[in-house]
Amino acid sequence: METLISCPLQQTALTLTDYWNDSCSVEELTYAIQRGAVGATTNPPIVLGVLKKEMHLWKDRIREIIARNPTWTEDETTWELIEEMAVSGTILLRPVFEREHGKKGRLSIQTNPAYYRNAEAIVRQAVHFNTLAPNIQVKIPVTQAGVAAIEEATYQGVSINATVCFTLPQAVAAAEAVERGLERRSQEKQDIDSMSPVITVMIGRLDDWLLVVAKRDAIVVDPGYLHWAGIAVFKKAYGIFKERRYQARPLAAAYRHHLHWSELIGGDIVLTIPYEWQKMFNASDIEVKERMNNPVRPEIVETLYRKFPDFRRAYDLDGMSMSEFDTFGPTVRTLRNFTSAYHDLVGVVRDFLLPNPDVT
């Protein structure tokens, strides 16, 4: 594929930092690959948005799925569509996957968000997803059950992408689970060299939560400081990952402003960037240079730490126990968002199965 003229995200890709496209959209992923992207990711809200944007590419296929499977439920039909949309993205990324010997060029597909309490159901779906294409990566939430699922899915050969993760305790728990799964495979002399697990920290969603808490609890703070919370957690996690030599790479997600890109350039990490943000970054005059090792200003961290108990929970290595992962504010908000988007996606499929007779 022809590479376009140099732009900021291409320059970022020349560092240790990889960038991914934050959707399986054909248009968006093609744009990203041309500018150095080496992966992609999806989740229920993303798939819903892509389907609405590219319905012209999928409406005939949805009708075919329905016609060929006359007894399928709405959920079965929806998951078949989700899987096919993901596989279409893996095809675009296959040249990268082959060039990088499996270490890059993967597309992440998310397990059913409703399974967040059921490790067995998560693992079963993850193993199934792993059969869809050689360059599939599977997203598993860092809930209490999800941590157990991450270990078992890794052991069964799935390259996982830990998601619904906002804190240092969650990121480390997920990375340790990956290590246990890889060690079990290694002891049995099964392949681990071609696997490429990543641990997502949804930095923007932690920022969002502290904004909610500040308003809810009437906490007065420099509003600019709240834009650094996720970055501070991610940079601390990065240092621990490097020190402990975890085999999973950190991944930053949930963009809210350019610091979520520019402050992380140069790290041995992945940045999964939405299409709209890619276009803004590529049109910007922000200098592409290494900033990953620049610490967040101490007064920002100290203020957030002093005023926000939930920042302390996110920033401290022992800030929360695994049993608290499921009830942490950003976890609850994100699982509700993902589940709601999934139901909206089922609603789109329902309109094909049961067209509204009141609409001409």
Contacts in CASP RR format, 6 or more apart in sequence:
PFRMAT RR
TARGET T0000
AUTHOR 0000-0000-0000
METHOD contacts of the structure
MODEL  1
METLISCPLQQTALTLTDYWNDSCSVEELTYAIQRGAVGATTNPPIVLGV
LKKEMHLWKDRIREIIARNPTWTEDETTWELIEEMAVSGTILLRPVFERE
HGKKGRLSIQTNPAYYRNAEAIVRQAVHFNTLAPNIQVKIPVTQAGVAAI
EEATYQGVSINATVCFTLPQAVAAAEAVERGLERRSQEKQDIDSMSPVIT
VMIGRLDDWLLVVAKRDAIVVDPGYLHWAGIAVFKKAYGIFKERRYQARP
LAAAYRHHLHWSELIGGDIVLTIPYEWQKMFNASDIEVKERMNNPVRPEI
VETLYRKFPDFRRAYDLDGMSMSEFDTFGPTVRTLRNFTSAYHDLVGVVR
DFLLPNPDVT
1 33 0 8 1.000
1 34 0 8 1.000
1 95 0 8 1.000
2 34 0 8 1.000
3 10 0 8 1.000
3 34 0 8 1.000
3 35 0 8 1.000
3 36 0 8 1.000
4 10 0 8 1.000
4 34 0 8 1.000
4 35 0 8 1.000
7 35 0 8 1.000
7 282 0 8 1.000
8 281 0 8 1.000
8 282 0 8 1.000
8 284 0 8 1.000
8 286 0 8 1.000
8 288 0 8 1.000
9 19 0 8 1.000
9 32 0 8 1.000
9 35 0 8 1.000
9 36 0 8 1.000
9 37 0 8 1.000
9 273 0 8 1.000
9 278 0 8 1.000
9 281 0 8 1.000
9 282 0 8 1.000
10 35 0 8 1.000
10 36 0 8 1.000
11 288 0 8 1.000
12 19 0 8 1.000
12 261 0 8 1.000
12 265 0 8 1.000
12 266 0 8 1.000
12 271 0 8 1.000
12 288 0 8 1.000
13 19 0 8 1.000
13 35 0 8 1.000
13 36 0 8 1.000
13 37 0 8 1.000
13 38 0 8 1.000
15 265 0 8 1.000
15 266 0 8 1.000
15 267 0 8 1.000
15 288 0 8 1.000
15 290 0 8 1.000
16 266 0 8 1.000
16 267 0 8 1.000
16 268 0 8 1.000
16 269 0 8 1.000
17 264 0 8 1.000
17 265 0 8 1.000
17 266 0 8 1.000
17 267 0 8 1.000
17 268 0 8 1.000
17 269 0 8 1.000
17 270 0 8 1.000
17 271 0 8 1.000
17 292 0 8 1.000
18 38 0 8 1.000
18 39 0 8 1.000
18 104 0 8 1.000
18 269 0 8 1.000
18 270 0 8 1.000
18 271 0 8 1.000
19 32 0 8 1.000
19 36 0 8 1.000
19 37 0 8 1.000
19 38 0 8 1.000
19 270 0 8 1.000
19 271 0 8 1.000
19 272 0 8 1.000
19 273 0 8 1.000
20 32 0 8 1.000
20 37 0 8 1.000
20 38 0 8 1.000
20 39 0 8 1.000
20 40 0 8 1.000
20 41 0 8 1.000
20 251 0 8 1.000
20 270 0 8 1.000
20 271 0 8 1.000
20 272 0 8 1.000
20 273 0 8 1.000
21 28 0 8 1.000
21 29 0 8 1.000
21 31 0 8 1.000
21 32 0 8 1.000
21 33 0 8 1.000
21 37 0 8 1.000
21 39 0 8 1.000
21 40 0 8 1.000
21 41 0 8 1.000
21 272 0 8 1.000
21 273 0 8 1.000
21 275 0 8 1.000
21 278 0 8 1.000
22 40 0 8 1.000
22 41 0 8 1.000
22 46 0 8 1.000
22 253 0 8 1.000
22 255 0 8 1.000
22 272 0 8 1.000
22 273 0 8 1.000
22 274 0 8 1.000
22 275 0 8 1.000
23 29 0 8 1.000
23 40 0 8 1.000
23 41 0 8 1.000
23 42 0 8 1.000
23 46 0 8 1.000
23 49 0 8 1.000
23 50 0 8 1.000
23 274 0 8 1.000
23 275 0 8 1.000
24 40 0 8 1.000
24 42 0 8 1.000
24 46 0 8 1.000
24 47 0 8 1.000
24 50 0 8 1.000
24 85 0 8 1.000
24 86 0 8 1.000
24 88 0 8 1.000
24 89 0 8 1.000
24 107 0 8 1.000
25 50 0 8 1.000
25 53 0 8 1.000
25 54 0 8 1.000
25 275 0 8 1.000
26 54 0 8 1.000
26 57 0 8 1.000
26 88 0 8 1.000
26 89 0 8 1.000
26 92 0 8 1.000
27 53 0 8 1.000
27 54 0 8 1.000
27 275 0 8 1.000
28 50 0 8 1.000
28 275 0 8 1.000
29 37 0 8 1.000
29 40 0 8 1.000
29 89 0 8 1.000
29 92 0 8 1.000
29 93 0 8 1.000
30 92 0 8 1.000
31 275 0 8 1.000
31 278 0 8 1.000
32 39 0 8 1.000
32 40 0 8 1.000
32 273 0 8 1.000
32 275 0 8 1.000
32 278 0 8 1.000
33 92 0 8 1.000
33 93 0 8 1.000
33 96 0 8 1.000
35 278 0 8 1.000
35 282 0 8 1.000
38 93 0 8 1.000
38 96 0 8 1.000
38 100 0 8 1.000
38 104 0 8 1.000
38 105 0 8 1.000
39 93 0 8 1.000
39 96 0 8 1.000
39 104 0 8 1.000
39 105 0 8 1.000
39 106 0 8 1.000
39 107 0 8 1.000
39 272 0 8 1.000
40 89 0 8 1.000
40 93 0 8 1.000
40 106 0 8 1.000
40 107 0 8 1.000
40 108 0 8 1.000
40 272 0 8 1.000
41 107 0 8 1.000
41 108 0 8 1.000
41 137 0 8 1.000
41 139 0 8 1.000
41 161 0 8 1.000
41 253 0 8 1.000
41 272 0 8 1.000
42 50 0 8 1.000
42 82 0 8 1.000
42 85 0 8 1.000
42 86 0 8 1.000
42 107 0 8 1.000
42 108 0 8 1.000
42 109 0 8 1.000
42 110 0 8 1.000
42 139 0 8 1.000
43 110 0 8 1.000
43 139 0 8 1.000
43 163 0 8 1.000
43 338 0 8 1.000
43 341 0 8 1.000
44 110 0 8 1.000
44 113 0 8 1.000
44 338 0 8 1.000
44 339 0 8 1.000
44 341 0 8 1.000
44 342 0 8 1.000
44 345 0 8 1.000
45 337 0 8 1.000
45 338 0 8 1.000
45 341 0 8 1.000
47 82 0 8 1.000
47 85 0 8 1.000
47 341 0 8 1.000
47 345 0 8 1.000
48 341 0 8 1.000
48 344 0 8 1.000
48 345 0 8 1.000
48 348 0 8 1.000
50 85 0 8 1.000
51 58 0 8 1.000
51 81 0 8 1.000
51 85 0 8 1.000
51 345 0 8 1.000
51 348 0 8 1.000
52 348 0 8 1.000
58 81 0 8 1.000
58 85 0 8 1.000
59 352 0 8 1.000
61 81 0 8 1.000
61 84 0 8 1.000
62 77 0 8 1.000
62 81 0 8 1.000
62 349 0 8 1.000
62 352 0 8 1.000
63 352 0 8 1.000
65 72 0 8 1.000
65 77 0 8 1.000
65 80 0 8 1.000
65 81 0 8 1.000
65 84 0 8 1.000
66 72 0 8 1.000
66 77 0 8 1.000
66 352 0 8 1.000
66 353 0 8 1.000
69 76 0 8 1.000
69 77 0 8 1.000
69 80 0 8 1.000
72 80 0 8 1.000
74 346 0 8 1.000
74 347 0 8 1.000
74 349 0 8 1.000
74 350 0 8 1.000
74 353 0 8 1.000
75 346 0 8 1.000
77 349 0 8 1.000
77 353 0 8 1.000
78 342 0 8 1.000
78 345 0 8 1.000
78 346 0 8 1.000
78 349 0 8 1.000
79 112 0 8 1.000
81 349 0 8 1.000
82 109 0 8 1.000
82 345 0 8 1.000
83 109 0 8 1.000
83 129 0 8 1.000
83 132 0 8 1.000
86 107 0 8 1.000
86 109 0 8 1.000
86 129 0 8 1.000
86 132 0 8 1.000
86 133 0 8 1.000
86 136 0 8 1.000
87 132 0 8 1.000
87 133 0 8 1.000
87 136 0 8 1.000
89 107 0 8 1.000
90 97 0 8 1.000
90 106 0 8 1.000
90 107 0 8 1.000
90 132 0 8 1.000
90 133 0 8 1.000
90 134 0 8 1.000
90 135 0 8 1.000
90 136 0 8 1.000
91 133 0 8 1.000
93 105 0 8 1.000
93 106 0 8 1.000
93 107 0 8 1.000
93 135 0 8 1.000
94 105 0 8 1.000
94 135 0 8 1.000
96 104 0 8 1.000
96 105 0 8 1.000
97 104 0 8 1.000
97 105 0 8 1.000
97 106 0 8 1.000
97 134 0 8 1.000
97 135 0 8 1.000
101 194 0 8 1.000
102 134 0 8 1.000
102 135 0 8 1.000
102 194 0 8 1.000
102 196 0 8 1.000
103 194 0 8 1.000
103 196 0 8 1.000
104 196 0 8 1.000
105 135 0 8 1.000
106 135 0 8 1.000
106 136 0 8 1.000
106 137 0 8 1.000
106 159 0 8 1.000
106 196 0 8 1.000
107 133 0 8 1.000
107 135 0 8 1.000
107 136 0 8 1.000
107 137 0 8 1.000
108 136 0 8 1.000
108 137 0 8 1.000
108 138 0 8 1.000
108 139 0 8 1.000
108 161 0 8 1.000
108 163 0 8 1.000
109 129 0 8 1.000
109 132 0 8 1.000
109 136 0 8 1.000
109 137 0 8 1.000
109 138 0 8 1.000
109 139 0 8 1.000
110 138 0 8 1.000
110 139 0 8 1.000
110 163 0 8 1.000
110 338 0 8 1.000
111 122 0 8 1.000
111 125 0 8 1.000
111 126 0 8 1.000
111 129 0 8 1.000
111 138 0 8 1.000
111 139 0 8 1.000
111 140 0 8 1.000
111 141 0 8 1.000
112 121 0 8 1.000
112 122 0 8 1.000
112 125 0 8 1.000
112 342 0 8 1.000
113 141 0 8 1.000
113 164 0 8 1.000
113 335 0 8 1.000
113 338 0 8 1.000
113 339 0 8 1.000
113 342 0 8 1.000
114 339 0 8 1.000
114 342 0 8 1.000
115 121 0 8 1.000
115 122 0 8 1.000
115 125 0 8 1.000
115 145 0 8 1.000
116 122 0 8 1.000
116 141 0 8 1.000
116 143 0 8 1.000
116 145 0 8 1.000
116 146 0 8 1.000
116 164 0 8 1.000
116 326 0 8 1.000
116 335 0 8 1.000
117 143 0 8 1.000
117 144 0 8 1.000
117 145 0 8 1.000
117 326 0 8 1.000
118 145 0 8 1.000
119 145 0 8 1.000
119 146 0 8 1.000
119 148 0 8 1.000
119 149 0 8 1.000
119 152 0 8 1.000
120 149 0 8 1.000
122 140 0 8 1.000
122 141 0 8 1.000
122 145 0 8 1.000
122 146 0 8 1.000
122 149 0 8 1.000
122 153 0 8 1.000
123 149 0 8 1.000
123 152 0 8 1.000
123 153 0 8 1.000
123 156 0 8 1.000
126 138 0 8 1.000
126 140 0 8 1.000
126 149 0 8 1.000
126 153 0 8 1.000
126 156 0 8 1.000
126 158 0 8 1.000
126 160 0 8 1.000
127 153 0 8 1.000
127 156 0 8 1.000
127 158 0 8 1.000
129 136 0 8 1.000
129 138 0 8 1.000
129 158 0 8 1.000
130 136 0 8 1.000
130 138 0 8 1.000
130 156 0 8 1.000
130 157 0 8 1.000
130 158 0 8 1.000
130 159 0 8 1.000
136 159 0 8 1.000
137 159 0 8 1.000
137 160 0 8 1.000
137 161 0 8 1.000
137 196 0 8 1.000
137 198 0 8 1.000
138 153 0 8 1.000
138 158 0 8 1.000
138 159 0 8 1.000
138 160 0 8 1.000
138 161 0 8 1.000
139 160 0 8 1.000
139 161 0 8 1.000
139 162 0 8 1.000
139 163 0 8 1.000
139 200 0 8 1.000
140 146 0 8 1.000
140 149 0 8 1.000
140 150 0 8 1.000
140 153 0 8 1.000
140 160 0 8 1.000
140 161 0 8 1.000
140 162 0 8 1.000
140 163 0 8 1.000
141 162 0 8 1.000
141 163 0 8 1.000
141 164 0 8 1.000
141 165 0 8 1.000
141 331 0 8 1.000
141 335 0 8 1.000
142 150 0 8 1.000
142 162 0 8 1.000
142 163 0 8 1.000
142 164 0 8 1.000
142 165 0 8 1.000
142 170 0 8 1.000
142 171 0 8 1.000
142 173 0 8 1.000
142 174 0 8 1.000
142 325 0 8 1.000
143 164 0 8 1.000
143 325 0 8 1.000
143 326 0 8 1.000
143 331 0 8 1.000
143 335 0 8 1.000
144 322 0 8 1.000
144 323 0 8 1.000
144 325 0 8 1.000
144 326 0 8 1.000
147 173 0 8 1.000
147 174 0 8 1.000
147 177 0 8 1.000
147 322 0 8 1.000
147 325 0 8 1.000
148 177 0 8 1.000
150 160 0 8 1.000
150 162 0 8 1.000
150 174 0 8 1.000
150 177 0 8 1.000
150 178 0 8 1.000
151 177 0 8 1.000
151 178 0 8 1.000
151 180 0 8 1.000
151 181 0 8 1.000
151 184 0 8 1.000
152 181 0 8 1.000
153 160 0 8 1.000
154 160 0 8 1.000
154 177 0 8 1.000
154 178 0 8 1.000
154 180 0 8 1.000
154 181 0 8 1.000
154 182 0 8 1.000
154 185 0 8 1.000
154 195 0 8 1.000
154 197 0 8 1.000
155 180 0 8 1.000
155 181 0 8 1.000
155 182 0 8 1.000
155 184 0 8 1.000
155 185 0 8 1.000
157 185 0 8 1.000
157 190 0 8 1.000
157 191 0 8 1.000
157 195 0 8 1.000
159 195 0 8 1.000
159 196 0 8 1.000
159 197 0 8 1.000
160 178 0 8 1.000
160 197 0 8 1.000
160 198 0 8 1.000
161 197 0 8 1.000
161 198 0 8 1.000
161 199 0 8 1.000
161 200 0 8 1.000
161 251 0 8 1.000
162 170 0 8 1.000
162 171 0 8 1.000
162 174 0 8 1.000
162 175 0 8 1.000
162 178 0 8 1.000
162 197 0 8 1.000
162 198 0 8 1.000
162 199 0 8 1.000
162 200 0 8 1.000
162 248 0 8 1.000
163 200 0 8 1.000
163 202 0 8 1.000
163 253 0 8 1.000
164 202 0 8 1.000
164 331 0 8 1.000
164 334 0 8 1.000
164 335 0 8 1.000
164 338 0 8 1.000
165 171 0 8 1.000
165 174 0 8 1.000
165 199 0 8 1.000
165 200 0 8 1.000
165 201 0 8 1.000
165 202 0 8 1.000
166 201 0 8 1.000
166 202 0 8 1.000
166 203 0 8 1.000
166 205 0 8 1.000
166 206 0 8 1.000
166 209 0 8 1.000
166 230 0 8 1.000
166 233 0 8 1.000
166 314 0 8 1.000
166 328 0 8 1.000
166 330 0 8 1.000
166 331 0 8 1.000
166 334 0 8 1.000
167 201 0 8 1.000
167 206 0 8 1.000
167 233 0 8 1.000
167 313 0 8 1.000
167 314 0 8 1.000
167 315 0 8 1.000
167 319 0 8 1.000
167 320 0 8 1.000
167 328 0 8 1.000
168 233 0 8 1.000
168 236 0 8 1.000
168 237 0 8 1.000
168 240 0 8 1.000
168 314 0 8 1.000
168 315 0 8 1.000
168 316 0 8 1.000
168 317 0 8 1.000
168 319 0 8 1.000
169 313 0 8 1.000
169 314 0 8 1.000
169 316 0 8 1.000
169 317 0 8 1.000
169 318 0 8 1.000
169 319 0 8 1.000
169 320 0 8 1.000
169 321 0 8 1.000
169 322 0 8 1.000
169 325 0 8 1.000
170 201 0 8 1.000
170 325 0 8 1.000
171 199 0 8 1.000
171 201 0 8 1.000
171 237 0 8 1.000
171 241 0 8 1.000
171 250 0 8 1.000
172 237 0 8 1.000
172 240 0 8 1.000
172 317 0 8 1.000
173 322 0 8 1.000
173 325 0 8 1.000
174 199 0 8 1.000
174 248 0 8 1.000
175 199 0 8 1.000
175 241 0 8 1.000
175 244 0 8 1.000
175 246 0 8 1.000
175 248 0 8 1.000
176 246 0 8 1.000
178 197 0 8 1.000
178 199 0 8 1.000
178 246 0 8 1.000
178 247 0 8 1.000
178 248 0 8 1.000
179 246 0 8 1.000
179 247 0 8 1.000
179 248 0 8 1.000
182 192 0 8 1.000
182 195 0 8 1.000
182 197 0 8 1.000
182 247 0 8 1.000
185 191 0 8 1.000
185 192 0 8 1.000
186 192 0 8 1.000
192 247 0 8 1.000
196 249 0 8 1.000
197 247 0 8 1.000
197 248 0 8 1.000
197 249 0 8 1.000
198 248 0 8 1.000
198 249 0 8 1.000
198 250 0 8 1.000
198 251 0 8 1.000
198 270 0 8 1.000
199 237 0 8 1.000
199 241 0 8 1.000
199 246 0 8 1.000
199 248 0 8 1.000
199 249 0 8 1.000
199 250 0 8 1.000
199 251 0 8 1.000
200 251 0 8 1.000
200 252 0 8 1.000
200 253 0 8 1.000
200 272 0 8 1.000
201 230 0 8 1.000
201 233 0 8 1.000
201 234 0 8 1.000
201 237 0 8 1.000
201 250 0 8 1.000
201 251 0 8 1.000
201 252 0 8 1.000
201 253 0 8 1.000
202 253 0 8 1.000
202 254 0 8 1.000
202 330 0 8 1.000
202 334 0 8 1.000
203 229 0 8 1.000
203 230 0 8 1.000
203 231 0 8 1.000
203 233 0 8 1.000
203 234 0 8 1.000
203 252 0 8 1.000
203 253 0 8 1.000
203 254 0 8 1.000
203 260 0 8 1.000
204 230 0 8 1.000
204 253 0 8 1.000
204 254 0 8 1.000
204 255 0 8 1.000
204 256 0 8 1.000
204 260 0 8 1.000
205 254 0 8 1.000
205 330 0 8 1.000
205 333 0 8 1.000
205 334 0 8 1.000
206 229 0 8 1.000
206 230 0 8 1.000
206 233 0 8 1.000
206 314 0 8 1.000
206 330 0 8 1.000
207 226 0 8 1.000
207 227 0 8 1.000
207 229 0 8 1.000
207 230 0 8 1.000
207 256 0 8 1.000
208 254 0 8 1.000
208 256 0 8 1.000
208 330 0 8 1.000
208 333 0 8 1.000
209 310 0 8 1.000
209 329 0 8 1.000
209 330 0 8 1.000
209 333 0 8 1.000
210 226 0 8 1.000
210 229 0 8 1.000
210 304 0 8 1.000
210 308 0 8 1.000
210 310 0 8 1.000
210 311 0 8 1.000
211 226 0 8 1.000
213 219 0 8 1.000
213 308 0 8 1.000
213 310 0 8 1.000
214 221 0 8 1.000
214 226 0 8 1.000
214 308 0 8 1.000
219 307 0 8 1.000
219 308 0 8 1.000
221 303 0 8 1.000
221 304 0 8 1.000
221 307 0 8 1.000
222 303 0 8 1.000
225 300 0 8 1.000
225 303 0 8 1.000
225 304 0 8 1.000
226 304 0 8 1.000
227 256 0 8 1.000
227 257 0 8 1.000
227 259 0 8 1.000
228 259 0 8 1.000
228 296 0 8 1.000
228 297 0 8 1.000
228 300 0 8 1.000
228 301 0 8 1.000
228 304 0 8 1.000
229 304 0 8 1.000
229 308 0 8 1.000
229 311 0 8 1.000
229 314 0 8 1.000
230 314 0 8 1.000
231 259 0 8 1.000
231 260 0 8 1.000
231 263 0 8 1.000
231 264 0 8 1.000
231 296 0 8 1.000
232 296 0 8 1.000
232 300 0 8 1.000
232 301 0 8 1.000
232 304 0 8 1.000
232 315 0 8 1.000
233 314 0 8 1.000
233 315 0 8 1.000
234 250 0 8 1.000
234 252 0 8 1.000
234 264 0 8 1.000
235 263 0 8 1.000
235 264 0 8 1.000
235 292 0 8 1.000
235 295 0 8 1.000
235 296 0 8 1.000
236 315 0 8 1.000
237 250 0 8 1.000
238 250 0 8 1.000
238 267 0 8 1.000
238 269 0 8 1.000
238 292 0 8 1.000
240 317 0 8 1.000
241 248 0 8 1.000
241 249 0 8 1.000
241 250 0 8 1.000
242 268 0 8 1.000
249 268 0 8 1.000
249 269 0 8 1.000
249 270 0 8 1.000
250 269 0 8 1.000
250 270 0 8 1.000
251 269 0 8 1.000
251 270 0 8 1.000
251 271 0 8 1.000
251 272 0 8 1.000
252 260 0 8 1.000
252 264 0 8 1.000
252 269 0 8 1.000
252 270 0 8 1.000
252 271 0 8 1.000
252 272 0 8 1.000
253 272 0 8 1.000
254 260 0 8 1.000
255 261 0 8 1.000
255 273 0 8 1.000
255 274 0 8 1.000
255 277 0 8 1.000
258 280 0 8 1.000
258 281 0 8 1.000
258 284 0 8 1.000
258 286 0 8 1.000
260 271 0 8 1.000
261 271 0 8 1.000
261 273 0 8 1.000
261 277 0 8 1.000
261 281 0 8 1.000
262 286 0 8 1.000
262 291 0 8 1.000
263 291 0 8 1.000
263 292 0 8 1.000
263 294 0 8 1.000
264 271 0 8 1.000
264 291 0 8 1.000
264 292 0 8 1.000
265 288 0 8 1.000
265 289 0 8 1.000
265 290 0 8 1.000
265 291 0 8 1.000
265 292 0 8 1.000
266 290 0 8 1.000
266 291 0 8 1.000
266 292 0 8 1.000
267 290 0 8 1.000
267 292 0 8 1.000
267 293 0 8 1.000
269 292 0 8 1.000
273 281 0 8 1.000
301 315 0 8 1.000
304 311 0 8 1.000
304 315 0 8 1.000
305 311 0 8 1.000
305 312 0 8 1.000
305 315 0 8 1.000
310 328 0 8 1.000
310 329 0 8 1.000
312 319 0 8 1.000
313 319 0 8 1.000
313 320 0 8 1.000
313 324 0 8 1.000
313 328 0 8 1.000
320 328 0 8 1.000
325 331 0 8 1.000
326 332 0 8 1.000
END
